[in-house]
Amino acid sequence: MGVDLIGALCFGIIIGWITYRTLRRQGETVALSNIASVIAAIGGGAVTALFNSPALFGWYCIGLFFGFFGYLTLGNTWLKGTGWLGDGS
């Protein structure tokens, strides 16, 4: 399995996570920023696809995956009390 396949898998996980979270939030209104984050991730993938390099797209998606879940992990552990992360709900 090459970097392009692993990257595509990571990309799908991120888009699925954000979409699920956006649709699941019932108690509060879904902000435009939630939808904008999905569009930004897809747009970034589209820009890397313009270079006609499956490896470049794969590495972008892997970086997106680790950045997303790294932020989630730090926000729920080490930086739990930090105000700029939000309240986590």
C-alpha positions, 0 to 999 in steps of 0.5 A: 500500500503506497503513500497515495492510498494511505493518504486517501484513507486519512483524507476520508477519515478527516472529512467523515469525522468533520461531516459527522460532527457537523450533522450530529450537533443538535443542541446548537446551531451549526456554524458556517465555520464547520462547513468551511473547514470541510471545504478548506480540507477538500480545497487543499486536496484539490490544489495538491491534485493539480500537481499530478503527483499522487505522492504529494496528495498522499502526504498532504492527507497524511499531514492533515490526519496527524494535524487534526488528531494531534490537535484533538489529542492535545486539546483533550489531555495536556491543554485541557484547561486552555481557554483558546481551545474552546469548551470541548462541547 
